[in-house]
Amino acid sequence: MKINGQFQNINYAKYYANIRSYIETYKKNEMNIIDVCRRLMIDKPYTLDEILTYEKISE
């Protein structure tokens, strides 16, 4: 939980940074963030090959 712009615990800050980094990576590859998060939740995240071919398919 954030409190006035700070995190209560260093672990929460690390979790936030990991999630933010994950989402930003997919945004830069112009992928659907909802789909990316859905696949992550069902334990089937995109592989590097899928990320690289996703861009080619959408063009």
N, C-alpha and C positions, 0 to 999 in steps of 0.2 A: 504494500500500500504506500502511496505517496502522501507525504505530509508537507504542505507548504513548499513544494518544489524540491523536497528532499525525500529520500527513501528511509524507512525505519531501519532497514537492515541491508548490509552490503550484498547479501544474497539476492534480495529483491531487485537491486540495481543490476546485478548480473543477469537475472532472468529477463528483465526489461531490455537490456542491451542485446541479448541473444535473439529475442523475439523481433525486436526492431531491425536487427541486421538481416534476419531471415526474410522478413517482409520486404525490406529495401532491395535485397538481391533480386527478388522476383519482380518487383516494380521496374527495376532497371532493364529487365529482360521482357518488359511489357506483357507479363502474364497476369491472368485473372487471380487476384489475391484471395477471393472467396474460394475459388477452386483449389488453390494452393493450400490454404488453411484446412479445407475439408479433407484433402488427401493426407495432410499431416495428422489430423485427428484420427483417421482410420488406419494409421500406421503404414501408409504407402506414399511417402514423400517422393517428389520428382527426383529422378536420378540426373546426373550431369548430362548424359546422352539425351534424355527427354527434354531438358532445358534447351540444349543446343538445337535440337530438331524442332522444338515448339516454335521458335522464331522463324524457321524456314517454312513451316506449314502455314503460319498466319500471314505470310507475305503474299 
